[in-house]
Amino acid sequence: MQGNEIDNKMEYTAIIEQTNDGWYIGHCAEVPNAHTQGVTIEEVVENLKEAVDLILSCEREISIRKYAKDEVFYQKMAFA
């Protein structure tokens, strides 16, 4: 997507809980299927950032391929 890259600056909500064995599990409230685990809360947050980035990148690529043969316009959006 040369020149048409969409760069969202949006905050996401990490929901983290501790398991009975001391690990932490987390998911992102706004991004379905973004789940992870870690030994520390910090590790879970970093893993969630990576998961969200990967999921959104894949979804973006799927959408671009879907409309590749059509004449479409890309519009950047910012969220507050």
Rosetta silent file (secondary structure, phi, psi, omega in degrees, C-alpha in Angstrom):
SEQUENCE: MQGNEIDNKMEYTAIIEQTNDGWYIGHCAEVPNAHTQGVTIEEVVENLKEAVDLILSCEREISIRKYAKDEVFYQKMAFA
SCORE:     score description
SCORE:     0.000 S_00000001
   1 L     0.000   59.690 -177.742    0.000    0.000    0.000 S_00000001
   2 L   -60.863  121.789  177.001    2.562    2.539   -1.007 S_00000001
   3 L    79.465   -9.432 -178.600    1.424    6.004    0.013 S_00000001
   4 L  -115.430   11.812 -175.513   -1.952    4.743    1.224 S_00000001
   5 L   -60.275  130.182  177.013   -0.877    3.210    4.530 S_00000001
   6 L   -95.598  126.077 -176.888   -3.446    3.736    7.274 S_00000001
   7 L  -121.136   94.087 -179.544   -1.836    4.387   10.653 S_00000001
   8 L   -80.694  132.941  172.938   -4.391    4.261   13.470 S_00000001
   9 L  -111.376   87.113 -175.385   -3.402    5.765   16.795 S_00000001
  10 L  -129.317  144.790  175.639   -6.038    4.224   19.011 S_00000001
  11 L   -88.356  143.766  179.730   -5.991    3.007   22.574 S_00000001
  12 L  -121.249  158.306 -177.783   -7.123   -0.528   23.281 S_00000001
  13 L  -103.783  117.284  175.436   -8.352   -2.164   26.463 S_00000001
  14 E   -91.940  126.101  175.744   -6.355   -5.078   27.873 S_00000001
  15 E  -108.226  116.379 -172.099   -8.352   -7.327   30.183 S_00000001
  16 E  -125.342  136.748  174.919   -5.940   -9.339   32.314 S_00000001
  17 E  -137.435  153.794  179.857   -6.546  -11.905   35.008 S_00000001
  18 E   -95.083  137.207  179.162   -4.299  -14.132   37.057 S_00000001
  19 L   -86.256  169.727 -179.792   -4.751  -17.893   36.871 S_00000001
  20 L   -61.930  -26.428 -179.100   -4.622  -20.286   39.800 S_00000001
  21 L   -93.689   11.280  173.954   -1.077  -21.288   38.887 S_00000001
  22 L    92.913   -8.607  176.583    0.210  -17.691   38.941 S_00000001
  23 L   -76.295  166.081  174.551    0.276  -16.989   35.200 S_00000001
  24 E  -116.324  139.310  173.801   -1.590  -14.084   33.653 S_00000001
  25 E  -121.272  148.507 -178.280   -3.956  -14.368   30.725 S_00000001
  26 E  -149.937  157.521  172.425   -5.273  -11.450   28.747 S_00000001
  27 E  -144.777  163.553 -179.188   -7.343  -10.425   25.809 S_00000001
  28 E   -99.536  123.564 -176.164   -8.122   -7.196   24.009 S_00000001
  29 L   -61.558  -33.714 -173.970  -11.709   -6.011   24.430 S_00000001
  30 L   -92.274  -12.106 -174.832  -11.845   -4.297   21.034 S_00000001
  31 L  -124.131  103.803  178.880  -10.112   -6.913   18.887 S_00000001
  32 L   -56.275  142.745  177.024  -11.703  -10.367   18.665 S_00000001
  33 L    72.900    9.737  174.020   -9.257  -13.266   18.913 S_00000001
  34 L   -92.591   94.502 -178.435   -6.459  -11.191   20.475 S_00000001
  35 E  -128.747  150.170  177.487   -5.580  -13.457   23.399 S_00000001
  36 E  -160.910  179.459  176.618   -2.289  -14.189   25.123 S_00000001
  37 E  -145.705  167.135  177.668   -0.629  -15.251   28.336 S_00000001
  38 E  -172.668  168.042  179.821    2.516  -14.442   30.271 S_00000001
  39 L   -78.676  -29.798  178.974    4.381  -14.765   33.521 S_00000001
  40 L  -125.050  162.432  176.208    3.991  -11.042   34.271 S_00000001
  41 H   -63.126  -40.213  179.617    1.392   -8.411   33.497 S_00000001
  42 H   -60.124  -40.639  178.567    4.002   -6.515   31.492 S_00000001
  43 H   -64.608  -40.905  178.357    4.644   -9.598   29.345 S_00000001
  44 H   -62.858  -43.818 -179.976    0.919  -10.014   28.698 S_00000001
  45 H   -61.862  -45.729  178.516    0.589   -6.362   27.661 S_00000001
  46 H   -63.393  -41.957  177.822    3.527   -6.636   25.252 S_00000001
  47 H   -63.501  -38.648  178.158    2.159   -9.906   23.839 S_00000001
  48 H   -66.114  -39.688  177.122   -1.270   -8.296   23.373 S_00000001
  49 H   -58.223  -44.199  179.266    0.256   -5.360   21.513 S_00000001
  50 H   -65.187  -42.879 -179.730    1.906   -7.813   19.139 S_00000001
  51 H   -62.815  -45.481  179.704   -1.293   -9.849   18.743 S_00000001
  52 H   -62.207  -44.992  179.326   -3.413   -6.767   18.001 S_00000001
  53 H   -59.791  -45.468  179.754   -0.853   -5.495   15.503 S_00000001
  54 H   -64.206  -44.002 -179.373   -0.735   -8.856   13.706 S_00000001
  55 H   -63.699  -46.977 -178.889   -4.518   -9.244   13.605 S_00000001
  56 H   -66.652  -37.233  176.943   -5.106   -5.712   12.292 S_00000001
  57 H   -63.082  -43.075  178.894   -2.321   -6.079    9.721 S_00000001
  58 H   -65.254  -44.047  179.348   -3.834   -9.337    8.470 S_00000001
  59 H   -63.673  -38.778  177.773   -7.341   -7.882    8.318 S_00000001
  60 H   -62.369  -45.712 -179.110   -6.028   -4.836    6.451 S_00000001
  61 H   -63.736  -40.512  177.495   -4.261   -7.078    3.926 S_00000001
  62 H   -61.079  -44.313  179.998   -7.381   -9.219    3.432 S_00000001
  63 H   -65.444  -41.745 -179.975   -9.468   -6.110    2.745 S_00000001
  64 H   -62.502  -44.216  178.825   -6.916   -4.674    0.324 S_00000001
  65 H   -64.237  -37.624 -179.227   -6.807   -7.924   -1.626 S_00000001
  66 H   -60.902  -37.921 -176.357  -10.603   -8.104   -1.672 S_00000001
  67 L  -103.979   14.406 -175.069  -10.852   -4.700   -3.368 S_00000001
  68 L   -59.777  -33.127 -177.178   -7.663   -4.909   -5.458 S_00000001
  69 L   -89.512   -6.590 -179.579   -9.556   -5.069   -8.756 S_00000001
  70 L   -99.169  156.728  173.020  -11.939   -2.242   -7.857 S_00000001
  71 L   -87.861  109.180 -178.282  -11.258    1.450   -7.920 S_00000001
  72 L  -127.163  164.900  177.883  -11.361    2.384   -4.266 S_00000001
  73 L  -119.282  142.043  175.623  -10.098    5.225   -2.123 S_00000001
  74 L  -103.450  132.077  179.903   -8.268    4.905    1.150 S_00000001
  75 L  -123.803  124.932  175.561   -9.072    7.442    3.850 S_00000001
  76 L   -71.436  143.581  177.323   -7.035    7.787    7.033 S_00000001
  77 L  -129.506  141.035  176.238   -9.057    7.923   10.208 S_00000001
  78 L  -117.174  140.153 -179.753   -7.975    9.086   13.646 S_00000001
  79 L  -116.032  135.979  179.292   -9.662    8.016   16.829 S_00000001
  80 L  -104.071    0.000    0.000   -9.613   10.039   20.034 S_00000001
